[in-house]
Amino acid sequence: RAGKHVVVEKPFAFTKAQAIHLFDEAQNNNVFIMEAQKIVFLPITNHIKQIIQDKSLGELHYVNMTSSFKPNYGYDHWMYSLEYGGGCLYGSTTYSTQYLMYLLDSVNVNCQGLQLSTPTGSDDFCQLQYSVDDKVIVSSCISMRVPTKNVANFYFDNGYIEVENYWKARSMKIVKDGKEEIIEYPCPCEFVYEVDHINECILNHYNSSPVMIKEMTIKTAEIVDKIFASWNPQLEREATKIIE
């Protein structure tokens, strides 16, 4: 409303209604808005997307992702607060969900999840199961409780791809017919691709990104809110509450 362009750090909003409202506000005030999601702009991500599209390894059937981080704060921190969106689900699910949507060019994503809870009620370990277009099955584990191997594996008819630290990847391993190939895209900071894109969008007077499209953000907010509600039926989050 002040005429300023806005980049919103993930997660964009608690609910689908809130996400839609923000995109409408940007349109009405002729400014740019985007959820900050660096993963879709990485060269490694786009290389994987090209492999999926050209079917050089055959059809993609299964993706397995694991990620973890060790918190350096106590249970009084907002990251453990249900009210403020603490936990792995709100904090990190955007990575895996929007990664899949972008790679597979689809927001037709179904998702279910299981959690391990902390004393505050928030999750510090979640296991998510996705299906995309009823063609690809995906398993995603996100942990603040135990260290995991931070990696994404893509399994095709004729081989697989392994990507370490997939949310900020500079390299990947392709395995086909027993032979390994390492692909590298070195850079000093993985945010540069996202920043360049945002600058381009603003210079071209876009209200939203043609890459990190608003449909991905809105659908992700819907998915995460539904899972959160299934885990916390006692907490009534106002789906349409807007802070004016």
C-alpha positions as CSV (number, residue, x, y, z in Angstrom):
1,R,0.0,0.0,0.0
2,A,3.0,2.3,0.5
3,G,4.0,1.6,-3.2
4,K,7.0,-0.7,-2.2
5,H,7.9,-3.9,-3.8
6,V,7.8,-6.9,-1.4
7,V,9.8,-10.1,-1.2
8,V,8.4,-12.3,1.6
9,E,10.7,-14.8,3.3
10,K,9.2,-18.3,3.3
11,P,6.7,-19.3,4.5
12,F,4.6,-16.7,2.7
13,A,1.5,-16.9,4.9
14,F,-0.3,-19.2,7.3
15,T,-3.3,-19.9,5.1
16,K,-4.4,-20.0,1.4
17,A,-6.7,-17.0,2.0
18,Q,-3.9,-14.9,3.4
19,A,-1.7,-15.7,0.4
20,I,-4.4,-14.8,-2.1
21,H,-5.0,-11.5,-0.2
22,L,-1.3,-10.5,-0.5
23,F,-1.1,-11.2,-4.2
24,D,-4.3,-9.2,-4.7
25,E,-2.9,-6.3,-2.7
26,A,0.2,-6.3,-4.9
27,Q,-1.9,-6.3,-8.1
28,N,-4.2,-3.5,-6.8
29,N,-1.2,-1.3,-5.8
30,N,0.8,-2.1,-8.9
31,V,3.9,-3.5,-7.0
32,F,5.8,-6.7,-7.2
33,I,5.5,-9.5,-4.6
34,M,7.1,-12.9,-4.4
35,E,7.8,-15.6,-1.9
36,A,11.6,-15.9,-1.4
37,Q,12.3,-19.4,-2.7
38,K,15.9,-19.7,-3.9
39,I,15.6,-23.4,-4.7
40,V,13.7,-22.9,-8.0
41,F,16.4,-20.6,-9.4
42,L,19.4,-22.8,-8.9
43,P,21.2,-24.0,-12.0
44,I,21.3,-27.6,-10.5
45,T,17.5,-27.5,-10.1
46,N,17.0,-26.4,-13.7
47,H,19.4,-29.1,-14.9
48,I,17.4,-31.7,-13.1
49,K,14.2,-30.2,-14.6
50,Q,15.7,-30.6,-18.1
51,I,16.5,-34.2,-17.5
52,I,13.0,-34.9,-16.3
53,Q,11.5,-33.2,-19.4
54,D,13.8,-34.7,-22.0
55,K,13.5,-38.2,-20.4
56,S,17.3,-38.9,-20.8
57,L,17.0,-41.2,-17.8
58,G,13.5,-42.3,-18.6
59,E,10.4,-41.5,-16.5
60,L,10.7,-40.2,-13.0
61,H,8.9,-42.4,-10.5
62,Y,10.1,-41.7,-7.0
63,V,11.9,-38.9,-5.0
64,N,13.3,-39.2,-1.5
65,M,14.5,-36.1,0.4
66,T,16.0,-35.7,3.8
67,S,17.1,-32.5,5.5
68,S,17.9,-31.5,9.1
69,F,19.2,-28.6,11.1
70,K,20.2,-28.3,14.8
71,P,18.4,-25.5,16.6
72,N,20.5,-23.4,19.0
73,Y,17.6,-22.1,21.0
74,G,15.2,-23.3,23.7
75,Y,11.5,-24.1,23.8
76,D,10.7,-20.5,24.6
77,H,11.8,-19.5,21.1
78,W,9.1,-18.7,18.5
79,M,10.4,-21.7,16.4
80,Y,8.7,-23.9,19.0
81,S,5.5,-21.9,19.1
82,L,2.3,-23.2,17.5
83,E,0.8,-19.7,17.5
84,Y,3.7,-18.2,15.5
85,G,4.2,-21.1,13.1
86,G,7.2,-22.8,14.7
87,G,8.4,-26.3,13.8
88,C,9.7,-28.1,10.8
89,L,6.4,-28.1,8.9
90,Y,6.0,-24.3,8.5
91,G,9.7,-23.6,8.6
92,S,11.0,-25.9,5.9
93,T,8.1,-27.7,4.0
94,T,8.1,-24.9,1.4
95,Y,11.5,-26.2,0.1
96,S,10.4,-29.7,-0.8
97,T,6.9,-28.8,-1.9
98,Q,7.8,-25.9,-4.2
99,Y,10.8,-27.8,-5.5
100,L,8.5,-30.6,-6.7
101,M,6.0,-28.2,-8.1
102,Y,8.6,-26.4,-10.1
103,L,10.5,-29.5,-11.3
104,L,7.3,-31.3,-12.4
105,D,5.4,-28.1,-13.6
106,S,2.4,-29.0,-11.6
107,V,0.5,-27.7,-8.5
108,N,-1.6,-30.9,-8.6
109,V,0.0,-32.1,-5.4
110,N,-1.5,-34.2,-2.6
111,C,0.3,-34.5,0.7
112,Q,0.0,-36.2,4.0
113,G,2.2,-36.0,7.0
114,L,3.3,-37.4,10.4
115,Q,5.1,-35.6,13.1
116,L,7.0,-36.0,16.4
117,S,6.0,-33.3,18.9
118,T,7.9,-31.2,21.3
119,P,6.7,-30.2,24.8
120,T,5.2,-27.0,23.3
121,G,3.2,-29.0,20.8
122,S,5.1,-27.9,17.8
123,D,6.8,-30.5,15.6
124,D,10.5,-31.0,15.5
125,F,10.4,-34.0,13.1
126,C,8.0,-34.5,10.2
127,Q,7.6,-37.1,7.5
128,L,5.7,-36.0,4.4
129,Q,4.4,-38.2,1.6
130,Y,3.4,-36.5,-1.7
131,S,1.9,-37.6,-5.0
132,V,2.2,-35.3,-8.0
133,D,-0.3,-35.8,-10.8
134,D,-0.7,-39.3,-9.5
135,K,2.5,-40.2,-11.4
136,V,5.4,-39.5,-9.0
137,I,5.6,-40.5,-5.3
138,V,7.8,-38.4,-3.0
139,S,9.0,-38.8,0.6
140,S,10.4,-35.9,2.5
141,C,11.8,-36.0,6.0
142,I,12.6,-32.7,7.8
143,S,14.2,-32.8,11.2
144,M,15.2,-30.5,14.1
145,R,15.5,-33.5,16.4
146,V,18.2,-35.8,14.8
147,P,20.8,-35.2,12.2
148,T,20.0,-36.7,8.8
149,K,21.9,-36.9,5.5
150,N,20.9,-33.8,3.7
151,V,20.2,-35.2,0.2
152,A,17.6,-35.6,-2.5
153,N,17.5,-38.7,-4.7
154,F,15.5,-38.9,-7.9
155,Y,14.8,-42.4,-9.2
156,F,14.2,-42.9,-13.0
157,D,13.7,-45.9,-15.2
158,N,17.4,-46.0,-16.2
159,G,19.3,-44.4,-13.3
160,Y,19.1,-41.9,-10.5
161,I,20.3,-38.4,-9.5
162,E,21.8,-37.6,-6.1
163,V,21.8,-34.0,-4.9
164,E,23.4,-33.1,-1.6
165,N,22.1,-30.0,0.3
166,Y,19.4,-29.8,-2.5
167,W,18.1,-26.4,-1.3
168,K,21.4,-24.7,-2.0
169,A,23.1,-27.3,-4.3
170,R,26.1,-26.5,-6.4
171,S,26.6,-30.1,-7.7
172,M,24.8,-33.3,-8.4
173,K,25.7,-36.9,-9.2
174,I,24.0,-38.7,-12.1
175,V,24.3,-42.5,-12.1
176,K,23.3,-44.4,-15.3
177,D,24.4,-47.9,-16.4
178,G,26.7,-48.1,-13.4
179,K,28.6,-45.0,-14.5
180,E,28.8,-41.8,-12.4
181,E,28.9,-38.3,-13.7
182,I,29.4,-35.2,-11.5
183,I,27.8,-31.9,-12.6
184,E,28.9,-28.7,-10.9
185,Y,27.7,-25.1,-10.9
186,P,30.1,-23.4,-8.5
187,C,29.0,-20.0,-7.1
188,P,30.0,-17.9,-4.0
189,C,26.3,-17.6,-2.8
190,E,23.2,-19.5,-3.9
191,F,21.0,-16.5,-3.5
192,V,22.4,-14.6,-6.5
193,Y,20.1,-16.3,-9.0
194,E,17.0,-15.4,-7.1
195,V,18.2,-11.8,-6.6
196,D,18.9,-11.4,-10.3
197,H,15.4,-12.7,-11.1
198,I,13.7,-10.4,-8.7
199,N,15.6,-7.4,-10.1
200,E,14.5,-8.5,-13.6
201,C,10.9,-8.7,-12.6
202,I,10.9,-5.3,-11.0
203,L,12.6,-3.7,-14.0
204,N,9.9,-5.3,-16.3
205,H,7.1,-4.0,-14.0
206,Y,5.8,-7.5,-13.1
207,N,3.4,-7.8,-10.2
208,S,4.5,-11.5,-9.6
209,S,7.2,-13.9,-10.8
210,P,6.7,-16.0,-13.9
211,V,9.0,-18.6,-12.3
212,M,8.1,-18.7,-8.6
213,I,4.5,-18.3,-9.6
214,K,1.8,-17.3,-7.2
215,E,-0.1,-20.6,-7.7
216,M,2.9,-22.5,-6.1
217,T,2.8,-20.2,-3.1
218,I,-1.0,-20.4,-2.7
219,K,-1.1,-24.2,-3.1
220,T,1.8,-24.6,-0.6
221,A,0.0,-22.5,2.0
222,E,-3.1,-24.6,1.5
223,I,-1.2,-27.9,1.9
224,V,0.7,-26.9,5.0
225,D,-2.3,-25.3,6.7
226,K,-4.3,-28.6,6.2
227,I,-1.6,-30.7,7.6
228,F,-1.1,-28.3,10.5
229,A,-4.8,-28.4,11.2
230,S,-4.9,-32.2,11.2
231,W,-2.1,-32.3,13.8
232,N,-3.5,-29.5,15.9
233,P,-7.3,-29.7,15.8
234,Q,-7.5,-27.9,19.1
235,L,-5.9,-24.8,17.6
236,E,-8.4,-22.7,15.6
237,R,-6.4,-20.6,13.2
238,E,-8.5,-17.9,11.5
239,A,-8.1,-18.8,7.9
240,T,-9.2,-15.3,6.7
241,K,-7.8,-13.1,9.4
242,I,-5.9,-10.2,7.9
243,I,-3.9,-7.8,10.0
244,E,-4.7,-4.3,8.8
